[in-house]
């Protein structure tokens, strides 16, 4: 898993269904055993992404 910045959001037609897609730019912060070889931007499906907002704290 890696942290990334969302650069663009769109939908694509895949197998007759609209799929939400994100263009993400990895930040270089990893949480795995092997490091990424490159930090190039890539398109990923939203089912492979998790949104984490920085600087947001719950107010109890």
C-alpha positions in Angstrom: 0.0 0.0 0.0 1.2 3.5 -0.7 0.0 7.0 -0.1 -1.0 9.1 -3.1 -2.5 12.4 -4.3 -5.6 12.3 -6.5 -4.8 14.2 -9.7 -8.0 13.5 -11.7 -11.3 11.6 -11.3 -13.4 10.3 -14.2 -15.5 7.3 -15.3 -14.6 4.8 -18.0 -16.8 2.2 -19.9 -15.4 -1.2 -19.1 -17.3 -4.4 -20.2 -20.5 -2.3 -20.8 -20.4 -0.7 -17.3 -19.3 2.7 -16.1 -16.4 2.4 -13.7 -15.1 5.3 -11.6 -11.3 5.8 -12.0 -8.7 7.9 -10.3 -5.4 9.2 -11.6 -3.1 9.1 -8.6 0.4 10.3 -8.0 2.3 8.3 -5.3 4.0 10.3 -2.6 6.7 7.8 -1.8 5.3 6.9 1.6 5.0 3.1 1.6 3.6 0.5 4.0 4.8 -2.7 2.5 7.8 -5.0 2.1 9.0 -3.7 -1.3 9.4 -0.1 -2.5 7.8 1.2 -5.7 10.2 1.4 -8.6 8.8 4.6 -9.9 6.6 7.5 -8.7 4.8 8.0 -12.0 1.0 8.8 -12.0 -1.3 5.8 -12.7 -5.0 5.2 -13.3 -6.6 3.0 -10.6 -10.2 1.9 -10.0 -11.8 3.4 -7.0 -12.3 -0.1 -5.5 -8.6 -0.2 -5.0 -8.4 3.1 -3.2 -9.1 4.3 0.4 -9.6 8.0 1.2 -7.7 9.4 4.1 -7.9 13.1 4.9 -4.8 14.6 6.5 -5.2 17.0 9.4 -8.8 15.9 10.2 -9.5 14.9 13.8 -12.7 13.7 15.4 -14.3 16.2 17.8 -15.7 14.3 20.8 
